[in-house]
Amino acid sequence: MRSSVTEQSQPDGRLETELLEIALEAATRAGAFLRDGRPEDLGVAATKTSAIDVVTEMDIAAEKLITGLLTDHRPEDGLLGEEGASVEGTSGVEWVIDPIDGTVNYLYGLPGWAISIAARKDGETLVGVVHAPMRGEIFRAVRGEGAFLNDRPVRVRPAPDLGFALVGTGFGYLTERKIHQAEVVRQLIPEVRDIRRAGSAAIDLCDVAAGRLDAYYERGLNPWDYAAGDLIAREAGALTGGRPGEPLSPALTIAAPPGLFEQLRTRLDELGAWHD
């Protein structure tokens, strides 16, 4: 089904509604495929940054499923996907896709993985969907309209002091980076309530949105890791960013409610969490 209405002629909100419907369809279909079609002997199809940063054949197949559906609905849109999808597009809309965020969890049969799909236009994320099939959860957000979990509005927790914060994080796959990230955690953990490492940036950002984590930070993420979760967290009341004065980026991604965000960002900057 191809879109017959140009972005310029669509009334306010109509584009976002269309993009959300498509993202939900793509995420739901990919989720069912990945949940029900995972082979018992699932193996590694390729590696990325290191020998332990893996891609499975299901990552590749799921991205093809998602991009095929998106292209069928909106053939003029751009695509940016973790497993190689890259199309410039002519509509001004770009889809940012992670077919399995938490691939190692998926490889090992752990439940902490998700499909992440965001749509952005002119550098602004309009729609974000994160579907965690093994948790039975679909998070979604449209810019300016709040964040939802399975159609229920979600909101960040009230900001605690840093010492009472439950903080999520993650680690890269390059040895040098992991060593430095572990050192940051070693210094930070006595200063917070505790630290969680679940293995999916998209889910961690959504857990901040739903009040299951007070905050989250990580170095080394790519746009497909955080595009959808960032919007969902912000629409739930979180602040997101990187180093002081900078937006979130591969160098550093932080999400937390106002009050805690500033405390955590300052401490992470002091600890050098933004470099290896």
C-alpha positions as CSV (number, residue, x, y, z in Angstrom):
1,M,0.0,0.0,0.0
2,R,1.5,3.3,-1.1
3,S,1.0,6.6,0.5
4,S,-0.9,8.9,-1.9
5,V,-0.7,12.1,0.1
6,T,2.4,14.3,0.2
7,E,3.9,15.5,3.5
8,Q,3.3,19.1,2.5
9,S,-0.5,18.6,2.0
10,Q,-1.1,16.5,5.1
11,P,-2.9,18.3,8.0
12,D,-1.1,18.6,11.3
13,G,-0.9,15.2,13.0
14,R,-2.0,13.2,10.0
15,L,1.6,12.3,9.0
16,E,2.4,11.3,12.6
17,T,-0.7,9.1,12.8
18,E,0.2,7.4,9.5
19,L,3.8,6.8,10.6
20,L,2.7,5.4,14.0
21,E,0.3,2.9,12.4
22,I,3.0,1.7,10.0
23,A,5.6,1.4,12.8
24,L,3.2,-0.5,15.0
25,E,2.4,-2.9,12.1
26,A,6.1,-3.5,11.3
27,A,7.1,-4.0,14.9
28,T,4.2,-6.4,15.6
29,R,4.9,-8.5,12.5
30,A,8.6,-8.6,13.2
31,G,8.0,-9.5,16.9
32,A,5.8,-12.4,16.0
33,F,8.4,-13.6,13.4
34,L,11.3,-13.4,15.8
35,R,9.4,-14.9,18.8
36,D,7.8,-17.8,16.9
37,G,10.5,-18.4,14.3
38,R,13.6,-18.5,16.5
39,P,15.4,-21.8,15.7
40,E,16.7,-23.9,18.5
41,D,20.1,-24.1,16.8
42,L,20.3,-20.3,16.2
43,G,23.8,-19.4,15.3
44,V,26.0,-16.3,14.5
45,A,25.7,-15.1,10.9
46,A,28.3,-12.3,11.2
47,T,30.1,-10.0,13.6
48,K,30.3,-6.2,13.9
49,T,32.7,-4.3,16.1
50,S,34.4,-7.4,17.5
51,A,34.2,-11.2,17.5
52,I,31.7,-11.2,20.3
53,D,29.4,-8.4,18.8
54,V,27.2,-10.7,16.8
55,V,24.5,-10.7,14.1
56,T,22.2,-13.7,13.7
57,E,20.4,-14.7,10.6
58,M,17.2,-13.6,12.4
59,D,18.5,-10.0,12.7
60,I,19.0,-10.0,8.9
61,A,15.6,-11.6,8.1
62,A,13.7,-9.3,10.5
63,E,15.3,-6.2,9.0
64,K,14.3,-7.3,5.6
65,L,10.7,-7.9,6.8
66,I,10.6,-4.5,8.4
67,T,12.1,-2.5,5.5
68,G,10.0,-4.4,3.0
69,L,6.8,-3.4,4.8
70,L,8.0,0.2,5.2
71,T,8.9,0.5,1.6
72,D,5.6,-1.0,0.5
73,H,3.7,1.6,2.5
74,R,6.0,4.6,1.9
75,P,8.4,4.0,-1.0
76,E,9.9,7.5,-1.0
77,D,11.1,7.4,2.6
78,G,14.7,6.9,3.7
79,L,15.9,4.0,5.7
80,L,18.7,3.6,8.3
81,G,19.0,0.1,9.7
82,E,21.6,-1.6,12.0
83,E,22.0,-4.5,9.7
84,G,22.8,-2.5,6.6
85,A,19.6,-0.9,5.3
86,S,20.6,2.5,3.9
87,V,18.3,4.5,1.6
88,E,18.4,8.2,1.2
89,G,14.8,8.7,0.3
90,T,13.1,11.8,-1.2
91,S,10.1,12.4,1.2
92,G,12.2,13.9,4.0
93,V,11.1,11.1,6.3
94,E,13.7,8.6,7.5
95,W,13.0,5.4,9.3
96,V,15.6,4.3,11.9
97,I,15.4,0.6,12.6
98,D,17.0,-1.9,15.0
99,P,15.4,-5.3,14.1
100,I,16.7,-6.9,17.4
101,D,18.0,-4.6,20.0
102,G,19.6,-7.0,22.5
103,T,20.9,-9.6,19.9
104,V,23.1,-11.4,22.5
105,N,20.0,-11.8,24.7
106,Y,18.1,-13.2,21.7
107,L,21.0,-15.5,20.8
108,Y,21.0,-17.0,24.3
109,G,17.2,-17.2,24.7
110,L,17.0,-14.4,27.2
111,P,13.8,-12.3,27.1
112,G,15.4,-8.8,27.1
113,W,15.3,-8.0,23.4
114,A,13.1,-5.7,21.4
115,I,12.3,-4.3,17.9
116,S,13.0,-0.6,17.8
117,I,11.5,1.6,15.0
118,A,11.5,5.4,14.8
119,A,10.5,7.8,12.1
120,R,12.2,11.2,11.9
121,K,11.8,14.2,9.6
122,D,14.1,17.2,9.3
123,G,16.2,15.9,12.2
124,E,13.2,15.6,14.6
125,T,11.9,12.2,15.7
126,L,8.2,12.1,15.2
127,V,7.3,8.6,16.2
128,G,8.9,5.8,18.2
129,V,7.9,2.2,18.8
130,V,9.7,-0.3,20.9
131,H,8.2,-3.8,21.0
132,A,9.5,-6.4,23.5
133,P,7.6,-9.6,22.5
134,M,8.8,-11.8,25.4
135,R,7.6,-9.2,27.9
136,G,4.3,-8.7,26.0
137,E,4.9,-5.0,25.8
138,I,4.7,-2.3,23.1
139,F,5.9,1.1,24.0
140,R,5.0,4.0,21.7
141,A,5.2,7.7,21.5
142,V,4.3,10.5,19.1
143,R,6.0,13.8,19.5
144,G,4.0,16.0,21.8
145,E,1.4,13.4,22.7
146,G,3.0,11.5,25.6
147,A,4.3,7.9,26.0
148,F,2.3,4.7,26.2
149,L,2.8,1.1,27.2
150,N,0.2,-1.2,25.7
151,D,-2.2,1.9,25.4
152,R,-1.6,2.9,29.1
153,P,0.1,6.3,29.6
154,V,3.5,6.0,31.3
155,R,5.5,8.6,33.3
156,V,9.0,8.7,34.8
157,R,9.4,8.3,38.5
158,P,9.9,11.5,40.6
159,A,13.6,12.3,40.6
160,P,15.4,10.9,43.7
161,D,18.8,12.2,44.8
162,L,21.6,10.4,43.0
163,G,22.3,8.3,46.0
164,F,18.9,6.7,45.9
165,A,18.8,6.2,42.1
166,L,18.5,2.8,40.4
167,V,20.6,3.3,37.2
168,G,20.7,1.2,34.1
169,T,23.7,1.0,31.8
170,G,25.4,-1.2,29.2
171,F,28.8,-2.1,27.9
172,G,30.4,-2.2,24.5
173,Y,32.1,-5.2,22.9
174,L,35.6,-3.7,22.4
175,T,37.9,-4.8,25.2
176,E,39.4,-1.3,25.8
177,R,36.0,0.3,26.0
178,K,34.7,-2.4,28.4
179,I,37.6,-1.9,30.7
180,H,37.0,1.9,31.0
181,Q,33.2,1.4,31.3
182,A,33.8,-1.1,34.2
183,E,36.0,1.5,35.9
184,V,33.2,4.1,35.6
185,V,30.8,1.7,37.1
186,R,33.3,0.8,39.9
187,Q,33.4,4.5,40.9
188,L,29.7,5.2,40.4
189,I,28.1,2.2,42.1
190,P,28.9,3.3,45.7
191,E,27.2,6.6,44.9
192,V,23.8,5.3,43.7
193,R,21.2,2.8,45.0
194,D,22.3,0.1,42.5
195,I,23.1,-0.5,38.8
196,R,21.3,-2.7,36.4
197,R,22.6,-4.1,33.1
198,A,19.8,-5.7,31.0
199,G,21.3,-5.8,27.6
200,S,18.9,-3.7,25.5
201,A,19.3,0.1,25.2
202,A,15.8,0.5,23.8
203,I,14.2,-1.4,26.6
204,D,16.3,0.5,29.2
205,L,15.1,3.8,27.8
206,C,11.5,2.6,27.9
207,D,12.0,1.3,31.5
208,V,13.0,4.9,32.5
209,A,9.8,6.1,30.8
210,A,7.8,3.6,32.7
211,G,9.4,4.3,36.1
212,R,11.2,0.9,36.3
213,L,14.6,2.6,36.3
214,D,15.4,6.1,37.7
215,A,18.0,6.7,35.0
216,Y,20.0,5.2,32.2
217,Y,23.3,5.9,30.6
218,E,25.6,4.3,28.1
219,R,28.5,5.1,25.8
220,G,28.8,3.7,22.3
221,L,25.1,3.6,21.2
222,N,24.1,4.2,17.6
223,P,21.0,6.1,16.3
224,W,19.1,2.8,15.8
225,D,19.7,1.9,19.4
226,Y,18.2,5.0,20.9
227,A,16.0,6.8,18.3
228,A,12.7,5.3,19.4
229,G,13.5,4.9,23.1
230,D,14.8,8.5,23.3
231,L,11.4,9.9,22.1
232,I,9.5,7.5,24.4
233,A,11.6,8.6,27.4
234,R,11.2,12.3,26.6
235,E,7.5,12.0,26.1
236,A,7.2,10.3,29.5
237,G,8.9,13.3,31.1
238,A,12.6,12.4,31.0
239,L,15.4,14.6,29.9
240,T,17.9,13.1,27.5
241,G,21.3,14.2,26.4
242,G,25.0,13.6,26.4
243,R,27.8,15.6,27.8
244,P,26.9,19.0,29.3
245,G,25.5,21.2,26.5
246,E,25.4,18.3,24.0
247,P,22.6,16.1,22.7
248,L,22.6,12.4,23.2
249,S,25.0,10.7,20.7
250,P,27.2,7.7,20.3
251,A,29.7,9.4,22.7
252,L,27.2,9.3,25.6
253,T,23.5,8.8,26.1
254,I,21.8,9.7,29.3
255,A,18.1,9.6,30.3
256,A,16.6,10.6,33.6
257,P,13.9,12.9,35.1
258,P,14.7,16.5,35.7
259,G,16.7,17.0,38.8
260,L,18.4,13.6,38.7
261,F,19.5,14.1,35.0
262,E,21.7,17.0,35.9
263,Q,23.3,15.2,38.9
264,L,24.0,12.1,36.9
265,R,25.3,14.0,33.8
266,T,27.7,16.0,36.0
267,R,29.1,12.9,37.7
268,L,29.4,10.9,34.4
269,D,31.3,13.8,32.9
270,E,33.7,13.9,35.9
271,L,34.2,10.1,35.5
272,G,34.9,10.4,31.8
273,A,32.1,8.1,30.8
274,W,32.1,9.8,27.4
275,H,35.5,8.4,26.3
276,D,37.3,5.1,26.2
